[in-house]
Amino acid sequence: MPARSSPVPVPAGRTAFLTVRDAAEYLGLSPHTLYVWRHRRQGPPSFRMGPRGRVMYRLEALDAWVREQEQADSRSNTTLSPLNAAPRMRSDYDASA
C-alpha cells in the first residue's frame, strides 16, 4: 500500500467545496468508493451543484464525517472498548449441565 500523503489543502481563493476526485484524494480513498457509498447512501454527505448536477462535498462535512468515524471506532474511542466493560454473566447459563 503506498504511503498516504498529507491531506489536500484547499487552494487559496477556492471555496470549501470539493469534487468527487478532490474529496477522494483528501480522504485517501478512490473516487469509485465515494460513488459507491453515495449510491448506497453511506459515507460522507454530498450534494449536486450547478446545472450539470456535479456531485460535490463540503470540506467541513468531510472533516465532521471523519470525526464521527473516529468516535464510532472502539480503537479510537476508549469508552466504546469492550476491554473497559465490566464482565457480564450469561443469562442462559445452566450450572446443572
C-alpha positions as CSV (number, residue, x, y, z in Angstrom):
1,M,0.0,0.0,0.0
2,P,1.5,3.4,-0.9
3,A,2.3,5.9,1.8
4,R,-0.6,8.2,2.3
5,S,0.2,11.9,1.6
6,S,-0.9,14.6,3.9
7,P,-4.5,16.0,3.4
8,V,-5.1,18.0,0.3
9,P,-5.0,21.7,1.2
10,V,-7.8,23.9,-0.2
11,P,-6.2,26.3,-2.6
12,A,-6.4,30.0,-1.7
13,G,-9.3,31.7,-3.3
14,R,-11.2,28.5,-3.7
15,T,-14.4,27.7,-1.9
16,A,-14.7,24.9,0.6
17,F,-16.4,22.6,-1.9
18,L,-14.6,19.6,-3.3
19,T,-15.3,17.4,-6.4
20,V,-15.5,13.7,-6.0
21,R,-11.9,13.4,-7.2
22,D,-10.7,16.0,-4.7
23,A,-12.7,14.6,-1.8
24,A,-11.4,11.1,-2.5
25,E,-7.9,12.4,-2.6
26,Y,-8.5,14.3,0.7
27,L,-9.8,11.2,2.4
28,G,-7.3,8.9,0.9
29,L,-9.9,6.8,-1.0
30,S,-10.7,6.1,-4.6
31,P,-13.3,8.2,-6.4
32,H,-15.1,4.9,-7.1
33,T,-15.5,4.2,-3.4
34,L,-17.2,7.6,-2.9
35,Y,-19.5,6.9,-5.9
36,V,-20.5,3.5,-4.4
37,W,-21.0,5.0,-1.0
38,R,-23.2,7.7,-2.4
39,H,-25.3,5.2,-4.3
40,R,-25.8,3.2,-1.1
41,R,-26.4,6.4,0.9
42,Q,-23.3,5.8,3.0
43,G,-20.2,7.7,3.6
44,P,-19.8,11.5,3.9
45,P,-22.7,13.8,2.9
46,S,-22.7,15.0,-0.7
47,F,-25.0,17.0,-2.9
48,R,-25.4,18.0,-6.6
49,M,-24.4,21.5,-7.6
50,G,-24.9,23.5,-10.8
51,P,-26.8,23.0,-14.0
52,R,-25.0,19.7,-14.8
53,G,-25.6,18.3,-11.3
54,R,-22.0,17.8,-10.4
55,V,-21.5,15.8,-7.1
56,M,-19.8,18.0,-4.5
57,Y,-18.6,17.6,-0.9
58,R,-18.2,20.4,1.7
59,L,-14.8,20.3,3.3
60,E,-16.2,20.9,6.7
61,A,-18.7,18.0,6.2
62,L,-15.8,15.6,5.3
63,D,-13.9,16.6,8.5
64,A,-17.0,16.1,10.6
65,W,-17.7,12.7,9.0
66,V,-14.1,11.6,9.7
67,R,-14.5,12.7,13.4
68,E,-17.8,10.7,13.6
69,Q,-15.9,7.6,12.2
70,E,-13.2,8.0,14.9
71,Q,-15.8,8.3,17.6
72,A,-17.6,5.2,16.4
73,D,-14.4,3.1,16.4
74,S,-13.6,1.4,19.7
75,R,-9.9,1.6,19.0
76,S,-10.0,5.4,18.8
77,N,-12.8,5.9,21.5
78,T,-11.7,4.0,24.6
79,T,-15.2,4.4,26.1
80,L,-16.5,2.0,23.5
81,S,-13.8,-0.6,24.0
82,P,-15.1,-3.9,25.1
83,L,-12.0,-4.3,27.3
84,N,-13.2,-1.5,29.5
85,A,-16.7,-3.1,30.1
86,A,-17.5,-5.0,33.2
87,P,-17.8,-8.7,32.8
88,R,-21.4,-9.9,32.2
89,M,-23.0,-13.1,33.3
90,R,-24.6,-15.2,30.6
91,S,-28.3,-15.4,31.3
92,D,-28.7,-18.7,29.6
93,Y,-26.0,-20.4,31.6
94,D,-27.2,-23.6,33.3
95,A,-24.9,-24.7,36.2
96,S,-26.5,-28.2,36.4
97,A,-25.5,-29.3,32.9
